[in-house]
Each structure stands twice: as structure tokens, then as C-alpha cells.
Amino acid sequence: MSRTCKLGVLAALALAAVPASASCPFLGGQKGSQPDLGTGVDRALRSYDDSYYSGSGADFSRETYEALQADITAVFTDSQDFWPADFGNYAPLMIRLAWHCNGNYRQSDGRGGCDGGRIRFNPERSWADNTNLDKALTLLQPIKLKYGDAVSWGDLITLTGNEAIRSMGGPVLGFCAGRLDDASGFDSLELGPSPEQEAVAPCAVNGTCEFPLGTSTVGLIYVNPEGPLGVPDPAGSAADIRDVFGRMGMNDSETVALIGGGHAFGKFHGACATGPGPDPTDAPEAPWPGTCGDPDSPTFGRAENTFTSGFEGQWTVEPLVWDNAYFKDLLEYDWVMTESPADQVQWFPVLKEGATETEDEIPDIIMLTSDIALLYDEEYLALVELFASDLSYLDTAFAAAWYKLTSRDMGQFQRCVGTDVAPPQDFQLPLPEAPADLPDTDGAKSAIMSILSSDPSYPALFVTLAWQCASTYRSTDFLGGCNGARIRFSPERDWAGNQGLDQ
Ligand code: HEM
């Protein structure tokens, strides 16, 4: 494989320019160059089954899996003084951890995702969107120490997200295990604005950073919850969401199910105007100590004094219960702008004209501009209505979208190991089973030889064909390659570098 094609994994959601050439069409054909970012673990070495792990200590047995599930679930309700659990339960925090670890996957070049577990290291650890997720990692640390190499951080974080959803009654499709931990955060980038980001991933106009970058906005993993560049414009936010979730490979239904399904749980945190304090880069020993509350109080900067995003409130009245109240309430009320204690725009519900409810029946809930956005786009609105009226439809859509979100960087179905792997999904490009009786390769070989000898230009042509077919492989998310022989079909057949090969 050429050096250009062998990318390694870069988790910075949005930032690296894509090294590409005509010989690497699976990268999207973008021209550009970037510094050598290293490859970390050589993922290309990993085989299609768990034989790679034999001797590595990884353990994907049913017994270990069930013990892990039980240990993880016990953490949720074991509130610790260093970070008291909201509502007595860490499950929502853990879903946010798994979402932020996985959701930085970008389809353009397959980089990002939780494989590698780089959220433990800078720069990801210090990404502003990951504020206070260091606490979630600290809560999981005893489990990692207990299981050692039997479970990678990437698998632990993702499985914890699954168990968190399950523990609150949410639907889970399965678990694709087999993530390998990187030894550092070297393959992730600072989100910027910074000189490194400017050099590697320049963005001409902030707010409209372009594909193949994973986000529209410098400094963010996803979209600005306050609206594009902080402007509380729900319609603009809807466009931003479609753009950014599209770069993750999510369609409208997956996007709306994920946002509303995720926000069925938990709350946002913004108890005061002074922020969370220094991040792990500036305060590695005690990052984000908090600045809200009475400095003499044991809950200074934590519990009800937590500052994470700067918004304050919760999306639903039962933040530890899986339901479709998020969608129902979005439709049930009109939404009015207000400000959090940190002066950030958020929205509260008021009665619609002609409503039969009384004022004091209005739930004490809040939405962000990026939630209200789902009402300001025709396709999103139709999905909000569907999910509000049919919980089982939401169950199915959310479970599939969450599995895709958390397995997309793992590549093809055969790469998933463990005892709870879901059936092959479309995004895993499933191939038919190999036939029990393989064709007569000697016969095929001699047929090919006679074609090759029929024209002196054919040998070179067929070498080109094989190269074009195989060199699409990328080690970031294991997609591409000649397995599947997609070079026979559009769009691969039509790529510029493949002109004439269909002959
Ligand atoms: C448009 C996309 C999204 C935006 C802008 C967004 C924004 C936010 C913000 C600002 C918070 C509050 C953080 C805090 O102050 O503690 C939050 C929390 C949360 N988000 Fe999202 N989010 C998005 C999508 C998702 C998705 C797709 C999921 C999962 C499927 C998710 C799951 C959660 C959960 C569970 C919490 C609560 C965490 C807790 O209680 O500690 N979010 N989100």
C-alpha cells in the first residue's frame, strides 16, 4: 500500500486536510497535503476475526462481557463526592462521553471515532466540547484497572454508552467490540483556532468550513448549540446540523433520532457566568475545577454548581427515563428565547394559542437553539412528528443510528468481535457469504493468461485495474479495497482514475 493511502487514524473531527491523489480515490479525490501525523497503532494489521488479539490479553468472551456490563452498570448509581451524580445517576454523562468519543468520525476520509480511545489524551481531552468528560473517565478508571488489557478504553467507553442507554430503558442493537487503544493523542489535532489548525486545516470562512472537514466551525466538534456562530437562528442551525451530521454519514432520520434520543436523558450545566475553569492543557492535575458556588462549600464547582456548556436546565421532566417526551414537548409548546446564568441563549416553553393546559402545567424544561432547529426544517419537522407519535418507531431508528454512530469507524461487519455483535448493517457494506465450493482457480488462471497474452497492452492494463481496485483501501476505517469489487459499479467505475478500465 502506498504511503499516501495509509493514513493511520486521526481523530480530530474536522481538521486535517485530506492527503489524496488520483491513486487514492476512496479518500474523496481531494487534492492537498499535510504534515506526517503518524499512524499510531497499525490498524492494518488487524485481522477479520479475534485472532489478532490472541496473546494481547483482550477478552471478548461472554463471561467477561457480562461481568463488564454488571460492573459498568454499578458505577452509574454509585455517586462519588468528587463529582456528585445528577439525579443520582451518571448514565446521561456516560452517554455524552460515548457520543463525543465516537461522533467525531467523519466520512470523508474515515478519521475519528472512538477506536483508539484518544479522548483520554490531549488534544481531544481538552477540546472545549469535552468539558468535564475527564470526570466520566475517572469514574470508569477502576473498571479499566480491574480488566486491564482484557478491554480497551475505546471498547469500555462505547460499551458504557450502550449500558447507560439500556439502564434507562433505551433500545440498544448490539455491541461491536474490537477497538484498539492508541498510545497517545498524536493522531488527533487541536480544533483551533490555532496555528496548527491553520496550517493543517485552514477554514476560509468560519461557520462554512468545507467538506472534507468534519465541522462547519473552527473549535467545535459538532455544531454550535446556540446557533451558527452563536446566532440564535433555528433555521440556520438546522442547515448546520444537516451539513455536519451529513459529514458523519448520518441521514435526516438518523440525525433527528440521535439528537432527540440522546436528549431524552440528562441535563445541561451552566450554573454561573464564570465558566468551568482551566482545561486539562492548562491544569492537567485538576482540570475544569469549576468556578460557580460558594468557595467554602463542598459542592463548589460541582453538583448544582457545575459549569460545562454554560446552558442550564433539562430537556425532559424525566431525564433518567427513555421516552419520546423530547419530541412531544417540542411540538406541544411555543418556544421563547431566554438566557442562562452564563448569558447564553436557551429556550423555554409557553402555551400555544388555544391550548387547554394551564400555565402551571407547563413542564420546567429548556431547549437549545439546535433543538428548536428541528422545528424549522420541513424534513426534520416531519420526523419530529413521527417520533412524537410513535415511540416504537423512535426505538428502532435510535437503536440503529446509535449502533452506526458507535461502530462506523470499525469498518466492515467482519471486523466486529464479541458476543453481542448486531446483524450486518448497510453501513458495514456486508458481502454475501463465500460459497462453500470455491471456483476452479486453476481454470480461471489459465483463462486469464490467454486474455493477457492476446494483446501486449493487457498485462499493464490489468495491473492498473488491480491497483485501482485494491488501492482504495484506507486504514482509518478499513473501508475500500477490492473486496466487493465495487469498481464494477458507479460511482467507482466512473472515477477519473478508472477511465477505460471498464473495457
Ligand atoms: C446537534 C447536536 C447536539 C448538540 C448541539 C448537543 C449539545 C449538548 C449540550 C450543549 C449539552 C450540555 C452539556 C452540559 O452542559 O453538561 C448536551 C448534553 C447531552 N447530550 Fe447533546 N448535543 C447534540 C447531540 C447529541 C447526541 C447525538 C447525543 C447522543 C445520542 C447527545 C447526548 C447528550 C446527553 C446524554 C447529554 C446530557 C449529559 C449530562 O446529563 O451530563 N447529544 N448536548
Residues whose N, C-alpha, C, O or C-beta is under 5 A from the ligand:
A	BS01	HEM	P92 L93 I95 R96 W99 V223 N224 P225 L258 I259 G262 H263 F265 G266 K267 F268 H269 T308 S309 G310 F311 S370
